[in-house]
Amino acid sequence: MQNEAALTPSAYIEHHLTHLSFNLKTFSFGNGGFWTLNLDSTAIALIVGALIFGLLRYVAVTVKAGIPGKFQNIVEMVFEFVHNTVKESYHGTSRLIAPLALTLFLWIFFMNVLDLFPVDALSRLLSLFGVGHFKSVPTTDPNVTFAMSLSIFVLIIFYNLSIKKFHLGKEILTQPFGPYFFPINVMFRIIEECVKPLSLSLRLFGNMFAGELIFILIALLPWWAQWLPGGVWAIFHILIITLQAFIFMMLTIVYLSMAHETH
């Protein structure tokens, strides 16, 4: 990999915004359009998910009643917080929503936390093994955020069809302007449903990408001038990291709750 200290500012930014990609069509490394898989985002997302699963599994098999440990206390606090949020916002009877909400919150939160690591740390380490580009924050990749939002979109459609059944057709044709304006009602419903995955994915991607870009710009400063702006932005970014995970989880709960309700 080219020495990052010798890169121009624009080349340095471009370097850190370039994914380690693999083209599934040509079976070669590099960005090649639609059939390109971002190996860095995929690998980190899977590793983070596996670590979360392992930690929660460890807590589940070592749980202690009466005198829980510190880590168990933290997990129980997060679990109770998510459970209460789902209980207040979701009005259906599905047993999937609470585990889904907990998974989304923890998975997105810990993927976001990677944005607090030093900008050059992981890329310089991997450059020793010949890896030229590597982005370590999966939520700054729109492919990851869109994949999660499209999964939620599929669940929204499933619950709409399975819960409302024939009433769904009546709802689409008659709401909100009555049966005589059914073409407009259908158009509005299509827009409403399509906006949901867009709002989920673009909100998360936009906020995390902006935060990553600010860290990269701070890294362009001389090393002795990075500590103050970097520290202040990192402290503020902790709020953004947590808030974006909560918003994604909360909107998912709300959208799935709407799929259970009729006008």
C-alpha positions as CSV (number, residue, x, y, z in Angstrom):
1,M,0.0,0.0,0.0
2,Q,1.2,3.5,-0.8
3,N,2.5,5.4,2.3
4,E,-0.4,7.3,3.7
5,A,1.8,10.1,4.9
6,A,2.8,10.8,1.3
7,L,-0.7,11.1,0.0
8,T,-2.3,14.4,-0.9
9,P,-5.3,15.3,1.2
10,S,-7.8,14.4,-1.6
11,A,-6.0,11.1,-2.2
12,Y,-5.9,10.4,1.5
13,I,-9.7,10.9,1.8
14,E,-10.4,8.9,-1.4
15,H,-8.2,6.1,0.0
16,H,-10.2,5.9,3.2
17,L,-13.5,6.0,1.4
18,T,-12.6,3.1,-0.9
19,H,-13.8,-0.4,0.0
20,L,-12.0,-3.7,-0.4
21,S,-14.3,-5.0,-3.1
22,F,-14.6,-8.2,-5.1
23,N,-16.5,-8.5,-8.4
24,L,-18.7,-11.6,-8.4
25,K,-19.1,-11.5,-12.1
26,T,-15.4,-11.4,-13.1
27,F,-14.1,-13.0,-9.9
28,S,-11.5,-10.3,-9.4
29,F,-10.8,-7.6,-6.9
30,G,-12.0,-4.1,-7.6
31,N,-15.2,-2.2,-8.0
32,G,-17.1,-3.4,-11.0
33,G,-20.7,-2.2,-10.6
34,F,-23.8,-4.1,-9.4
35,W,-22.1,-7.5,-8.9
36,T,-19.5,-6.0,-6.6
37,L,-19.3,-7.3,-3.0
38,N,-17.7,-5.1,-0.4
39,L,-15.6,-7.7,1.5
40,D,-14.7,-5.3,4.3
41,S,-18.2,-4.4,5.3
42,T,-19.5,-7.9,4.9
43,A,-16.7,-9.4,7.0
44,I,-16.9,-6.9,9.8
45,A,-20.7,-7.1,10.0
46,L,-20.5,-10.9,10.3
47,I,-17.8,-10.8,12.9
48,V,-19.6,-8.2,15.0
49,G,-22.8,-10.2,14.7
50,A,-21.0,-13.4,15.8
51,L,-19.4,-11.7,18.7
52,I,-22.7,-10.3,19.9
53,F,-24.3,-13.7,19.6
54,G,-21.5,-15.3,21.5
55,L,-21.5,-12.8,24.3
56,L,-25.3,-13.0,24.8
57,R,-25.1,-16.8,24.7
58,Y,-22.4,-16.7,27.3
59,V,-24.5,-14.6,29.6
60,A,-27.5,-16.8,29.0
61,V,-25.7,-20.0,30.0
62,T,-23.9,-18.4,33.0
63,V,-26.8,-16.4,34.3
64,K,-27.0,-16.1,38.1
65,A,-30.1,-15.3,40.1
66,G,-29.8,-13.0,43.1
67,I,-26.2,-11.8,42.7
68,P,-25.6,-11.1,39.0
69,G,-22.2,-10.0,37.7
70,K,-21.5,-6.6,36.2
71,F,-21.7,-7.8,32.6
72,Q,-24.9,-9.7,33.3
73,N,-26.3,-6.4,34.8
74,I,-25.5,-4.5,31.7
75,V,-27.1,-7.1,29.4
76,E,-30.2,-7.2,31.6
77,M,-30.5,-3.4,31.5
78,V,-30.3,-3.4,27.7
79,F,-32.8,-6.2,27.5
80,E,-35.2,-4.5,29.8
81,F,-34.8,-1.2,27.9
82,V,-35.6,-2.8,24.6
83,H,-38.4,-4.9,26.1
84,N,-40.1,-1.8,27.5
85,T,-39.7,0.1,24.3
86,V,-41.3,-2.7,22.3
87,K,-44.1,-3.0,24.9
88,E,-44.9,0.7,24.6
89,S,-44.7,1.0,20.8
90,Y,-45.8,-2.3,19.4
91,H,-49.5,-3.3,19.7
92,G,-49.4,-6.7,18.0
93,T,-48.9,-10.2,19.4
94,S,-45.8,-11.4,17.4
95,R,-43.0,-12.9,19.5
96,L,-40.5,-12.0,16.8
97,I,-40.4,-8.2,17.4
98,A,-38.6,-8.0,20.7
99,P,-35.7,-10.3,19.7
100,L,-35.5,-8.5,16.4
101,A,-35.4,-5.1,18.1
102,L,-32.7,-6.3,20.5
103,T,-30.6,-7.7,17.6
104,L,-30.9,-4.6,15.5
105,F,-30.0,-2.3,18.4
106,L,-26.9,-4.2,19.5
107,W,-25.7,-5.1,16.0
108,I,-26.0,-1.5,14.7
109,F,-24.6,0.0,17.9
110,F,-21.4,-2.1,17.9
111,M,-20.9,-1.6,14.1
112,N,-21.2,2.1,14.8
113,V,-18.7,1.9,17.7
114,L,-16.0,0.9,15.2
115,D,-16.1,4.5,14.0
116,L,-14.4,5.6,17.2
117,F,-11.2,3.6,16.4
118,P,-8.3,5.5,15.0
119,V,-8.7,6.2,11.3
120,D,-5.5,4.6,10.1
121,A,-5.1,1.8,12.7
122,L,-6.8,-1.1,11.0
123,S,-5.8,-0.1,7.4
124,R,-2.1,0.2,8.3
125,L,-2.3,-3.2,10.1
126,L,-3.9,-4.9,7.1
127,S,-1.5,-3.2,4.7
128,L,1.2,-5.4,6.2
129,F,-0.7,-8.4,4.6
130,G,-1.0,-6.7,1.3
131,V,-4.6,-5.3,1.8
132,G,-4.6,-1.9,0.1
133,H,-8.1,-0.6,1.1
134,F,-10.2,-1.5,4.1
135,K,-13.2,0.4,5.6
136,S,-13.9,-0.8,9.1
137,V,-17.4,0.7,9.7
138,P,-20.1,-1.3,7.9
139,T,-22.8,1.2,8.6
140,T,-21.0,3.7,6.4
141,D,-21.6,1.4,3.5
142,P,-25.1,2.0,1.9
143,N,-25.2,-1.7,0.8
144,V,-25.2,-2.8,4.4
145,T,-27.9,-0.3,5.6
146,F,-30.1,-1.0,2.5
147,A,-29.8,-4.8,3.1
148,M,-31.0,-4.3,6.7
149,S,-33.8,-2.0,5.7
150,L,-34.9,-4.3,2.8
151,S,-35.1,-7.1,5.3
152,I,-37.4,-5.0,7.5
153,F,-39.4,-4.1,4.4
154,V,-40.0,-7.8,3.6
155,L,-41.3,-8.3,7.2
156,I,-43.6,-5.3,6.8
157,I,-45.1,-6.8,3.6
158,F,-45.4,-10.2,5.3
159,Y,-47.3,-8.8,8.3
160,N,-49.5,-6.7,6.2
161,L,-50.6,-9.7,4.2
162,S,-50.8,-12.2,7.0
163,I,-52.6,-9.9,9.6
164,K,-54.9,-7.8,7.4
165,K,-55.5,-10.3,4.7
166,F,-58.5,-9.1,2.5
167,H,-58.8,-5.9,4.5
168,L,-55.4,-4.8,3.2
169,G,-56.9,-4.4,-0.3
170,K,-59.8,-2.3,1.0
171,E,-57.3,-0.2,3.0
172,I,-55.1,0.4,0.0
173,L,-58.0,1.4,-2.3
174,T,-60.0,3.6,0.2
175,Q,-57.4,5.3,2.4
176,P,-56.9,8.2,2.9
177,F,-59.3,9.9,0.4
178,G,-62.1,7.4,0.1
179,P,-63.1,4.8,-2.6
180,Y,-63.7,7.3,-5.4
181,F,-60.1,8.4,-5.4
182,F,-58.6,4.9,-5.4
183,P,-55.9,5.7,-8.0
184,I,-54.5,8.4,-5.8
185,N,-54.9,6.2,-2.7
186,V,-52.9,3.4,-4.4
187,M,-50.2,5.9,-5.5
188,F,-49.9,7.3,-2.0
189,R,-49.7,3.8,-0.5
190,I,-46.9,2.8,-2.8
191,I,-44.9,6.0,-2.0
192,E,-45.5,5.4,1.7
193,E,-44.3,1.9,1.7
194,C,-41.2,2.6,-0.5
195,V,-40.2,5.5,1.8
196,K,-39.9,3.2,4.8
197,P,-36.8,1.3,3.7
198,L,-35.3,4.5,2.2
199,S,-35.7,6.4,5.5
200,L,-34.2,3.5,7.5
201,S,-31.2,3.0,5.3
202,L,-30.3,6.6,4.3
203,R,-30.7,8.0,7.8
204,L,-28.3,5.5,9.3
205,F,-25.8,5.7,6.3
206,G,-25.9,9.5,6.1
207,N,-25.2,10.1,9.7
208,M,-22.4,7.5,10.0
209,F,-20.8,8.5,6.7
210,A,-20.7,12.1,7.8
211,G,-19.1,11.2,11.1
212,E,-16.5,9.0,9.4
213,L,-15.7,11.8,7.0
214,I,-15.1,14.3,9.9
215,F,-12.7,11.8,11.6
216,I,-10.8,11.5,8.3
217,L,-10.6,15.3,7.9
218,I,-9.3,15.6,11.5
219,A,-6.7,12.9,10.7
220,L,-5.3,15.3,8.0
221,L,-4.3,17.7,10.7
222,P,-0.8,17.5,12.2
223,W,-0.6,14.8,14.9
224,W,-0.3,17.4,17.7
225,A,-3.4,19.3,16.6
226,Q,-5.7,16.2,16.3
227,W,-6.2,15.5,20.0
228,L,-8.6,18.4,20.9
229,P,-11.0,18.3,17.9
230,G,-10.7,14.5,17.7
231,G,-11.6,14.1,21.4
232,V,-14.5,16.5,21.3
233,W,-15.9,14.9,18.1
234,A,-15.5,11.4,19.5
235,I,-17.4,12.3,22.7
236,F,-20.2,13.9,20.6
237,H,-20.1,11.0,18.2
238,I,-20.9,8.5,21.0
239,L,-24.3,10.2,21.2
240,I,-24.8,9.9,17.4
241,I,-23.7,6.2,17.5
242,T,-26.3,5.3,20.2
243,L,-29.0,7.5,18.8
244,Q,-28.8,6.1,15.3
245,A,-29.0,2.5,16.6
246,F,-32.1,3.5,18.7
247,I,-33.8,5.3,15.8
248,F,-33.3,2.4,13.4
249,M,-34.7,0.0,16.1
250,M,-37.6,2.3,17.0
251,L,-38.7,2.9,13.4
252,T,-38.6,-0.8,12.8
253,I,-41.0,-1.3,15.7
254,V,-43.3,1.5,14.6
255,Y,-43.4,0.2,11.0
256,L,-44.2,-3.3,12.0
257,S,-46.8,-2.1,14.5
258,M,-48.4,-0.1,11.7
259,A,-48.5,-3.3,9.6
260,H,-50.7,-4.9,12.3
261,E,-53.1,-1.9,12.6
262,T,-56.0,-0.9,10.4
263,H,-57.1,2.6,9.7
